[in-house]
Amino acid sequence: MRLVFAGTPAVALPSLRALIESDGHEVVAVVTRPDATAGRGRKLLRSPIGALADEHGIEVLTPRRAGDPDFLARLRELAPDCCPVVAYGALLPQSALDIPPHGWINLHFSLLPAWRGAAPVQAAVRNGDEITGASTFRIVKELDAGPVFGVVTEAVRERDTSGDLLDRLAESGARLLRSTVDGVEDGSLVAVPQQADGVSYAPKITVEDARVDFTAPAASVDRQVRATTPEPGAWAEFRGERLKLGPVQPVDGEQLPPGELLVERKQVLVGTASRPVRLGEVQAQGKKRMAATDWARGVRVAPGERVS
């Protein structure tokens, strides 16, 4: 089949590679978000998907909106049979959805209808899910509500961050997407409507959502930090400045008031609503990441001081 692939961040790279390397399919173009400025020099940078397409000599389309007339006209000229999508990052209007005969097939990192929305992996970790996965489905106007072609499951490990889990799902999801495109081409796959029960939503996580709530129990604090690692990054406030936090570890010990720091020789503990958590790496404003014990010695944490 002739394919136009839509995606933007690095998590979509395994899927694009799998389709480029697949037999019987031709990726004739990719659609990605426009080049963005980054770094101190504010240079324009290609998205990871755009950069991979450039390496393979594949045409790159960067519409500001997927409904732009010029983009739709070029898409019709390319005449794709199907448009696979992984984390494109923009809404697709019906005028675009109607162009490929086999539709737009999205790889979503949850077991639909659970965790529809922008942050399904973070939601699974924060919610304490034991099993999650990825689904391929045909895109319809309603958010992540289209009929499902296939799924893969993935266990959520005890110390998984959202980054760890997403890395594994990106690989298994790429294989699922390739097999879905194969099945759509040969007619062996039929999409099945999602169940009406079990729908849940995972909206985009903001920086404020990543502020750690130490008034919650230790297990909840642990999941919140792991869910927001690496993006947008867990943090708390210390002496009026933001302190970024790496994954923490609930430990047995005497209960401390929520947010209160206890500096010991080999560990730094923080109180929660239940047992303490041990800090891992931290990063103060303008500083490099370091072990919490080194940070605590450097700032000379006073007895009773807190993070909040």
Backbone hydrogen bonds, N-H to C=O, Kabsch-Sander energy under -0.5 kcal/mol:
donor,donor_aa,acceptor,acceptor_aa,energy
3,L,1,M,-0.5
3,L,26,E,-3.3
4,V,82,C,-1.4
5,F,29,A,-2.1
6,A,84,P,-2.7
7,G,31,V,-2.3
8,T,86,V,-0.7
8,T,87,A,-0.9
12,A,9,P,-1.7
13,L,10,A,-1.8
16,L,12,A,-2.0
17,R,13,L,-2.8
18,A,14,P,-2.2
19,L,15,S,-1.9
20,I,16,L,-2.5
21,E,17,R,-2.3
22,S,18,A,-0.5
25,H,22,S,-0.6
26,E,1,M,-2.8
28,V,3,L,-2.5
28,V,26,E,-1.0
29,A,3,L,-0.9
30,V,59,E,-2.4
31,V,5,F,-3.0
32,T,61,L,-2.5
36,A,45,L,-1.8
38,A,43,K,-1.7
42,R,39,G,-1.2
43,K,38,A,-1.3
45,L,36,A,-3.0
49,I,8,T,-1.7
51,A,47,S,-2.6
52,L,48,P,-2.0
53,A,49,I,-2.2
54,D,50,G,-2.2
55,E,51,A,-1.8
56,H,52,L,-1.3
57,G,54,D,-1.4
58,I,53,A,-2.8
59,E,28,V,-0.7
61,L,30,V,-3.0
66,A,91,L,-0.5
68,D,65,R,-1.9
72,L,68,D,-2.4
73,A,69,P,-2.4
74,R,70,D,-2.1
75,L,71,F,-2.6
76,R,72,L,-2.1
77,E,73,A,-1.9
78,L,74,R,-2.2
79,A,75,L,-1.2
81,D,2,R,-2.4
82,C,2,R,-1.5
83,C,103,G,-2.2
85,V,105,I,-2.7
86,V,6,A,-2.6
96,A,93,P,-1.1
97,L,93,P,-2.2
98,D,94,Q,-2.1
99,I,96,A,-1.4
102,H,81,D,-2.7
103,G,100,P,-1.7
105,I,83,C,-1.5
105,I,103,G,-0.5
106,N,104,W,-0.6
106,N,137,F,-2.9
107,L,85,V,-2.7
108,H,106,N,-0.7
108,H,135,S,-3.2
110,S,108,H,-1.6
112,L,110,S,-1.2
114,A,111,L,-2.0
116,R,113,P,-0.6
116,R,200,S,-2.9
119,A,202,A,-2.6
123,A,119,A,-1.9
124,A,120,P,-2.1
125,V,121,V,-2.1
126,R,122,Q,-2.7
127,N,123,A,-2.3
128,G,124,A,-0.6
128,G,125,V,-0.9
129,D,124,A,-2.3
132,T,154,E,-2.8
134,A,152,V,-2.2
135,S,108,H,-3.0
136,T,150,G,-2.4
137,F,106,N,-2.0
138,R,147,P,-2.3
139,I,104,W,-2.8
145,A,142,E,-1.5
148,V,192,V,-3.0
149,F,136,T,-3.1
150,G,136,T,-1.1
152,V,134,A,-2.1
154,E,132,T,-2.7
156,V,130,E,-2.7
157,R,155,A,-0.8
160,D,157,R,-1.5
162,S,226,R,-2.4
162,S,229,T,-0.7
163,G,229,T,-1.8
165,L,161,T,-2.2
166,L,162,S,-2.5
167,D,163,G,-2.0
168,R,164,D,-1.5
169,L,165,L,-2.3
170,A,166,L,-2.3
171,E,167,D,-1.1
172,S,168,R,-2.3
173,G,169,L,-2.8
174,A,170,A,-1.2
175,R,171,E,-1.4
176,L,172,S,-1.8
177,L,173,G,-2.8
178,R,174,A,-2.3
179,S,175,R,-2.3
180,T,176,L,-2.2
181,V,177,L,-2.5
182,D,178,R,-2.2
183,G,179,S,-2.4
184,V,180,T,-2.5
185,E,181,V,-2.1
186,D,182,D,-2.2
187,G,183,G,-0.8
188,S,183,G,-1.0
189,L,183,G,-1.5
192,V,148,V,-3.0
199,V,196,A,-0.5
200,S,113,P,-1.6
202,A,116,R,-3.4
210,A,206,T,-0.9
210,A,207,V,-0.7
211,R,208,E,-1.6
212,V,210,A,-0.5
212,V,235,W,-2.7
214,F,212,V,-1.0
216,A,213,D,-1.4
221,V,217,P,-2.2
222,D,218,A,-2.7
223,R,219,A,-2.1
224,Q,220,S,-2.5
225,V,221,V,-2.4
226,R,222,D,-2.3
227,A,223,R,-2.6
228,T,224,Q,-1.4
229,T,226,R,-1.2
233,G,228,T,-2.2
235,W,210,A,-1.9
236,A,243,L,-2.1
238,F,241,E,-3.1
241,E,238,F,-1.7
243,L,236,A,-3.4
244,K,242,R,-0.5
244,K,283,Q,-2.7
245,L,234,A,-2.7
246,G,281,E,-3.1
249,Q,278,R,-1.8
251,V,276,P,-2.2
259,G,271,G,-3.0
260,E,257,P,-2.4
261,L,305,E,-3.0
262,L,269,L,-2.4
264,E,262,L,-0.6
264,E,267,Q,-3.0
269,L,262,L,-2.7
270,V,277,V,-2.3
271,G,260,E,-2.0
273,A,216,A,-2.3
274,S,275,R,-0.5
277,V,270,V,-2.2
278,R,249,Q,-3.0
279,L,268,V,-2.7
279,L,277,V,-0.5
282,V,290,M,-2.7
283,Q,244,K,-2.0
285,Q,242,R,-0.7
287,K,284,A,-2.2
290,M,282,V,-2.5
292,A,280,G,-2.2
295,W,291,A,-2.2
296,A,292,A,-2.8
297,R,293,T,-2.0
298,G,294,D,-2.0
299,V,295,W,-2.3
300,R,296,A,-1.1
301,V,296,A,-1.3
304,G,261,L,-0.6
305,E,302,A,-2.1
307,V,259,G,-2.4
308,S,237,E,-1.9
